[in-house]
Each structure stands twice: as structure tokens, then as C-alpha cells.
Amino acid sequence: MEGVTTNVKVMGGLNESLVVNMIRRRGPISRVDIAKLTGLTAPTVTNVSGKLIEAGLIQEYMVGEYSGGRRPVLLKANSEMVNMIIVDIRSKEIKGYLINGELEVAEEICHDIRNLDKDKILSLVEDTIAKCYASDNGKLAMAIGIIVRGPVMSREGLSLFSPSTGWHNVPLKYIMEEKFRLPVFVENDMRAMALGAYHYGPYRDIKNAVFLGVGGGIGSGIILNGELYRGLGDSAGEIGHTVVDVNGPACSCGNSGCLEAMASETALIAMVTEAIEQGESSLLYEMVESNINAIRPEHIYTAAGDGDLLAIKALQHVGRYLGMGAANIINIFNPQLVLIGGGIVKGQQFMEETMKEVIKERALGNCYSSTRIEFSTEGRRAALKGIVDLVMEGIFFSLK
């Protein structure tokens, strides 16, 4: 809808921001439910929603189910309420998206970043944004969102350390705002995943949850009282660098025996590679044609599915340490949910029983009894939803 993006500037106060954020996260939703969830009065919601409809930011979508009295008219966000450019910096590639408020992708660009130095990767990020911005739809973009691995200071848009790029203290927000003159929002991939799973998944009524992402590394996003917990230095959630075995192997952070060194996909590969080098037989040796340096997590999951004892044993070992990590989370935060996502979920059937046994043994009974342990297969889609949510919240609340 032409002009909708400009009309975002109708956002005149906190009430407008509360209502539009509730509708885009929960819609289709009735005015009555908006009032209940936001604490605003019914007349206020009616007045604000009318203003938002007139501006083209939301629309009356359909009539809801009958529950006594008049059937409610449900509101939903206009898909073109905001257009934005999203860059997802992964371990092996950069993906750029031109995307709207309904997570509909108009453009998608991909660059392989393997074997590239940190300056070249930064240049590719700029190039990706420029290409999205140059398209017809890109000219309507109001903001840029960047997902990056490793710890970040989100408010400053600073990548403190990114293992996939080799960056240290890279001011992504400053660099990209200077170049493109659009507001830029930067978030760690695990916290973006937590936001996406929380606001757009089946967990949005849960007020306290920890989302544990297990891939090449281990990180987390912590939801406390319905809000993302960032910590004093914006570094909360580095659960992968809590020690679970003081005699364990060295970790990338410089310590030894961290959860990441014991239970990540990197640790999984190291475990099976070492076992094969020591003479243990495995289907993996044949799968990679005797080149054990070519073993990847997908090989291990496939081998386990084919009954390979080494692959199964390694996944159970990972499950044991993930159980220890989850038990620590439960004892510290007493959350309603621990949700495990990332590549390791492909080995769920071989880890889950061991993991839950360890959690039951090591978590305090009164904490464990009220906690759900679940696995998420949504993958990177959750992180994409999370950064879109962060961008839109930043736009709407900055306009109040």
C-alpha cells in the first residue's frame, strides 16, 4: 500500500506503540483482548486502533468466533506497515533479505564467507545491504536489522567478538548508519532466536523461559517476566561459557571444560574424530572416504540414524552435558520452559532420554517439577522473526 511506510509517523505516543506491537505479535486479535493484554481501557483501544486503521498500519481482518454478545472484529497488521533490510551473518554465509512486517521476503541475497578475512566480510555486509536498498521495494525500507554470532552490545550496535567473522569490537550500527542513513538494530543470533520463539511461537504466554541454542557454539536468550534479559553489560546469556567439567578440554574463550567445549556440534566432531584416530570403528570413516577432517555434524546424525555405535555414543555424551547445563539453568532461573534449538536438535532422538535423566538427577526437585523441556525445529527462522520484531519495536517506540 503506497504511503503506508510514511504513515508510521502517525505513532504519537506510548498507547499507539503498545497497540500496534500487540496487534503485529498477536493478530488477528480483538479490541477486547488488546485491552486485556495491554491494560488500556476499551475506549482508548478503540480510539487508537481507529487512528492506526486510518493510517493504513493495521486493518480489520475478519469477524471472530461467537462467545456471547456481539461477535468481535479481529485486527491484524498491514503486511506493508514496515519494510526493512535484514542481514543474517552466519558461520559460513551472509544472507540478506528485504522483508515486511508479516515476514514476507521480497528479495534474498546470499554470499559465501568461508575463507574470507574480516574486512572482506564487512564489505560484503555493506554490499548486501546496498543491493537490497537499490531495489524498488528496498527504497521503502525504514530500517536495517543485523544478526551476528557472538556477544554484542545491542544498544550501541557493537559486535564484541564474532567467531564466524573474526571481528573484535566492530561498530556495525555506526558504520551502517553512516553509510545508509537508516536506523540500524544489531542483535546476537541466540537472543534473536529467543525473541522470535517467544513472540511468534506457541510460547508467548510463558513469562520466564531460557532458549538454549546449540550449534557450532552454545548461547542462549533469557526471557524474564516477559522481557529479554540483557544483563548489566548487555552480555547475559553466555551459558556456553559456564564450566561443567573443570578437567574438560580447552574452550574457545580460553577456559577449560565449558559447556560449549563439551556439548556443542564442534565438541561432537572433536569427540568422534579423536575416537576414530584412536582406532575405534565407525561408518563415519567410510562416509568421508577416510578423510576424518571432513566430518561434519550432518555425517554424525546420519551415521547415528544408521545405527553407528560411535555416533550414538557421542550424541549421548553431548546429551549428558546438555543435561548438566540445563539443570544449572533450571536451578538458577527456575523458568517455565527450557527450549533447545540449533543444529544439535537433529540428534534429539539419541540425546533426549540421557539429557532428561541428568536434569532430573541434578536439578532441584521444586525447580524441575515446574519446568518444561522442549526442542525447537524452527532453526534460523526463529532468529529472523526475532530481529524483525526488534527492528519494528525499535521503530514504533522511537516514534512515540
N, C-alpha and C positions, 0 to 999 in steps of 0.2 A: 504494500500500500504506500503510494508515494507520499512523502511528508511525515510518515509515522516516526521515523528516527528523530527528526527535528522536534516533533511534538513531545518527546521525552522531557523536554524542558518545562512541560506543564507541572512537573513534580514540584510542588511548592512547599511541602512540609513533611514532618515525620509520619503523619497519618497516611499520606499518599504513598510513601515508601513502604510502610507496613502492609498496606492493602495490596499493592502491586506485587510485592515479594511473596505474599501469601498466595495470590492467585497463580503466579507463574510456577510456584513449587507444588501447590496442592490442586490446581484446577484440573477439570471443571469442579467448581465449588460454589455453594450458595452464599448469599449475603449473610444469612443467619449463621452459617458455620464460620465465615470470616470474622464476624463479631465475636463469636465464642473463642476462637483461637487467638485473636489479637487483643481482646479485652476492650475493643472500641464499642461504642454504642451503635445500635442498629441505624438510627438516623445518620450518624457520622459515616458509616459504611455505605449507606445509600447515596449520600451526597458525594463522597469521594469516588465511588465506583461510577457514578454518572459523569463526573469530570474526566475520568480515565477512558470511559467509552467514547465520549465526545472527542478526546484527543486521539483516538484510534489505538491506544495502547492495549486495551482489553476489549472483549466482545461478549455479548450474551450468546451463549453457545447452544444450549438445549434446555428443555424442561426436565427437572429431576423427578425421581420416583416419589410417589404419593406416600406420605407418612402422617396423614391427618392434616386438615386445614388445606390451604392453597398449595398446589404443587410448586416447588421453588424453581426459579430460573437460575441456571448454573452459568457461572462466568469462567472464561478462560483467557489466557494471554493471547494477544495477536502475535503470530509467528514472526512478523517483521518489526516487532516492538524495538528490538535492538539487533543490529548486525555487528559482528565483531570478528577479528582475526585471532585465531588461536594457533600457537606453536607448541608442539609437544616434542621435547628433546629427550629421546630415548637412548638406550645403551648403544644401539647400532645405527640409528637413523633419526632424522628430523622429519616430522610430519607437520605440515601447515594446513589449516582449514579456514575457509570463510564460512561462518556459521551464524545462524539466527537464534533467537530466544527459545525456539522449540527444538533446538539441537538438530536442525536440518542443515546438511552440508551442501553448499553451493559450489565450492572449489576445494580441491585437495591436491597438495604438492608433497612430494617425498624426496629426500636426499639421503644417500648413504654416507655415514660419517666415519665408518671404520677406517683406521689408519690415517686419519686426518689430524693435524695439530690443532691446538686450542684456538688459534687466531683464525684459521680457515673455517672452523665450526661456527665461530661467532659471525663471520662474514656470511656464511650460509643461512644463519638465522635472519640476518638483515635481508638477504636476497629472498628468502621465503616470504617474509612479511611484505616486501616490496611487490612481489609478483601477485600476492593476494590483493593488495591495496590497489594495484593497477587495473584490475578487472572492473567491469561495470558495476557489479554488486559491491565490490570492495570499496568503491568510492563512498558508499553509505556507512562504512564501518565507523563506529563511535569509540572503539577501544581495542586494545590488544591484550591477550592473555598468554602467559608463557608458563609451561610446566617444565620443571627441571629436576633432575635427580640430585639427591644430596641435600644437606641443610641450607636453608635460605633465611634471610631476614625479609619477610614478606612486605612489610610496610615500606622499607627502603628499596625493595626490589633487588636485593643483593644476593647473588649466588656465592655462598661462603666457600663451598667446595663441591664440585660435581665430578664424580668418578668417571662418568662416561665421556666427559669433555676435557678433563684436566684443568678446569677453571678453578681459580682461587680468588675470592673477593672481586668478582666481576659485577659491576653495577648495571645489570641488564635494564632496569627501569630507566635510569638516567640516559643510557646510550640510545635506547629505542625511542624514548620520548623526545630527545633532542633531534633525532633523525626524522621521525614521522609525525610529530606534533599531535599525538593522540595519547590519552591516558593509558598507562601500561600497568598490568597486575601480574605479579610473579608468585608462583607457589610451588612448593615441594610436591613431588608426584604422590607421595603417600597421603599427605594431608588433602590434596585434591581428590584422591580416591575416597577418603573418609567423607568429605563434603558431598560427593556425588552419591555414594551409597546411602548416606543419611537423609539427604533431602529428596532424593528421587527414587529410592528403593523401598522395600517393604519395612524399613526400619525407622521411618521418620517419626513414629510415636514413641520411640525409645529416647530417653533423655541422657543416658550415660552409656557410652559404648567405646570400645577400642577396636580400630580397624588395623589389623596386622598384615602388612604387605611383604610377601616372601618371594623374592626373585633372585637376581644376582647378588643383591644385598637384602637387608631387612630393615624396614622402617615402619612407622605407624602414624595414624591420626587419632587423636583423642577427643571425644565429644563429652563434655561435662555440662550438665544442666542445659542441654540443647545447643551448646555453643562449642566451636572448635577451640580447644585449649592450646595456646601457643607457648606459654611459659614466659618467664621474665625476659629472657634474651631471645625470644622467638625461636627457641631450639627444642621445645618439648617434642617428645615422640621418638627420640633416638633409642628405642628399645633394643635395636640390633646391637647396640654397644653397651649393653648390660652384661656383666660377666656371669656365665652359668657353669664354668669349669676353669678353676684357677690354673690347672695344669694343661689346658687346652692349647690348640695351635694359635699362632700369631694371627691377629686381625689386621685389616687394612688401616684401622685407626691407630695402631701402634701398641694396643694392649694385647693380651692373650686370653683365649677362652671366652670371647664374646659370643653372644647368641648368633650373630652373623657368621662367625668363623665356624660354628658348629652345625647350623641348620639352614643356611641359605643354599641356593642352587649352586653357587660357587663352591661351597663346602661339600655338597653332594658329589660334584665332579671330582674334587680332590680326593675324596674318600674312595671312590671306585677306581680311580686311576692308580692310586697308591696300592690298592689291593691287587690289581692286575699286575703291576710291576713286581709285586712280591710273589707272583706265581699263581694267584687264585684264578680259576677258570670262569669264563663268563661269555655269554652271547655278544656282549659289547665288543669284545676283541675282534670278532668277525664282522660286526656291523660297521666298524670304522676301518676295516681292511688292515688291521694290525697297527694303525696309527692312533695310539691311545690319546695323543694330544688333540685329536679331532672329536673326542667325546663331548657331547652336548647334553643338556638336561633331557631333551626330547628322546635321545637314544636310551637314556636310563628308564624313562617312563614306558617306552615301547618294550624294552627288554623285560621289565617287571611284569608287564601285561602278558608276555610270552612265557612267564614262569621262571625267569632268570633269578637264581638264588642270591647272587651278589647284589643285583639291583634292588631286590625286595629287602634284603638286609640293610642296605644303605638307606633306603627310604624309611624303614622302621627306626633306624638310628636318628635320622632327622626328626621323625615324629616324636621320639623321646625328648629331644632337646626343645622342640617347639612346645611340647607339653610343659617343660620347666619354665620356658619363657611365658607361656600363657598363665601358668599358676602364679608367677610373680605379678603379672598384670592384674589378675583377679584379687590377689591379696592386697595390692597397693590401691587399686581404684574401685574395687567392688562393683564392676559395671554390670548392666543388664545383659550386655552382649559382647562377646569377642568374636569378630568376624575376620576370617583368614582368607586373603586373596593373593593374587600374583601367580607366577608360573608354577609354583610348588603344588597348587591345587590339582594339577594333572596327576599327581601321585597320591591323591586323597585316600583311595581305597586301600593303599598299603600302609598309610601312616595313621589314619584316624583312630583306630582302636588303641594303638600304643599311646598316642598323644593323649587321648581322653583318660586312659588308665593313670598316666603320670599326673595329669591335672587333678584327678580325684585323690591321688595319694598325697600330693604336695600343697594343694590349695586348702585354706581353712574351710571347714565344712559350712559355716554360716555364710561365707562369701560364695563358695562354689555352688551352693544349692539354689541360688537365685540368678545364676549366670547361664545364658545360652551360649553354646559354642557352635558356630556355623562356618561354612565355607562359601565363598563367593566365586562364581564362574564368569562374572561380568568382565573381568580383565580391565584393559585400558579404557574401556567405555566409561567406567565409573569416574576415572580421573578426568576425562573430557567433560563429563557432566559437572564435576566439581569446579573446574576452572571457569566454565561458563557461568555457574552460579556466583562464583567470587567476582567475576567481572560485572555481572548485572547488579549484584548487591552494591558494588563499589560505585557504579554509575548512578543508581537510583538514590542511594543515601548521600552521595556527594552533591546532589541537586536540590536537596531539601533546604 
